[in-house]
Amino acid sequence: MRKRNIKKQIWIDVKEDNLLKQKSKTAGLSEAEFIRSMIKGYKIKEQPNDEIKLFQRELYGIANNINQIARIANSRYSVSHDDYSYISKELSNFILNFEKRLYSRQN
């Protein structure tokens, strides 16, 4: 048996149809699920694009490396200069690349 058994029909114009298609696509939802989510009052967010996903993967990788270094440092009660330099360089490069891409999109 259907979970949803009440059908509603509405009339919308071409602009509204295009807007519904565009917003539901950017949210990663079907049009029906998008409308149901709006009715429920959910705050609907855009799904991250490929560039954001790439930055997330890079950041997760850096965080994983930092975590591994922190475990070693915790067992030795110190951090080697090479490990510290690596973390510092990776984070600096990540932030610079992120800022470059962010500012290039705004201009």
C-alpha positions in Angstrom: 0.0 0.0 0.0 1.1 3.5 -0.8 2.5 5.6 2.0 1.1 8.7 0.4 -2.4 8.2 -0.8 -3.7 11.7 -1.3 -3.1 13.3 -4.7 -3.0 17.1 -5.1 -3.0 18.9 -8.5 -1.8 22.4 -8.9 -1.4 24.7 -11.9 1.8 26.7 -12.4 3.2 28.8 -15.2 6.4 28.2 -17.2 8.5 30.4 -15.0 7.4 28.6 -11.8 7.9 25.3 -13.5 11.5 26.2 -14.5 12.2 27.5 -11.0 10.8 24.3 -9.4 13.0 22.2 -11.7 16.1 24.3 -11.1 15.7 24.5 -7.3 14.8 20.8 -6.9 17.8 19.8 -9.0 20.3 22.0 -7.1 18.9 20.5 -3.8 19.3 17.0 -5.2 15.6 16.2 -4.7 12.8 15.2 -7.0 10.2 17.9 -7.6 7.7 16.0 -5.4 10.2 15.6 -2.5 11.2 19.2 -2.8 7.5 20.4 -2.5 6.9 18.0 0.4 10.0 19.3 2.2 8.9 22.9 1.7 5.5 22.0 3.2 7.2 20.5 6.2 9.1 23.7 6.7 12.6 22.2 6.1 15.4 24.5 5.2 16.5 23.2 1.8 20.1 23.7 0.9 22.0 23.3 -2.4 24.1 20.2 -2.8 27.8 21.0 -2.9 29.2 21.2 -6.4 32.2 19.2 -7.6 34.6 21.9 -6.7 33.3 22.0 -3.1 33.4 18.2 -2.9 37.1 18.3 -4.1 37.9 20.8 -1.3 36.2 18.7 1.2 38.2 15.6 0.2 41.4 17.6 0.4 40.5 19.0 3.8 39.6 15.5 5.1 43.0 14.2 3.8 44.8 17.0 5.6 42.8 16.4 8.8 43.6 12.7 8.6 47.3 13.4 8.3 47.1 15.8 11.3 45.3 13.2 13.3 48.0 10.6 12.5 50.8 13.0 13.5 48.9 13.9 16.7 48.7 10.3 17.7 52.4 9.9 17.2 53.1 13.1 19.0 50.9 12.0 21.9 52.8 8.8 22.3 56.2 10.5 22.1 55.2 13.7 23.9 56.6 15.8 21.1 56.2 16.7 17.4 59.1 16.6 15.0 60.0 19.7 13.0 59.3 17.8 9.8 55.8 16.9 10.9 55.1 20.4 12.0 56.4 21.9 8.7 54.3 19.4 6.7 51.1 20.4 8.6 51.9 24.1 8.3 52.7 23.9 4.6 49.6 21.7 3.7 47.2 24.0 5.6 48.7 27.1 4.1 48.5 25.8 0.6 45.0 24.6 1.1 43.8 28.0 2.5 45.6 29.9 -0.4 44.0 27.7 -3.0 40.6 28.0 -1.4 40.9 31.8 -1.2 42.1 32.0 -4.9 39.1 30.0 -6.1 36.7 31.8 -3.9 37.8 35.3 -5.0 38.0 34.3 -8.7 34.4 33.2 -8.5 33.3 36.5 -7.0 35.0 38.7 -9.6 
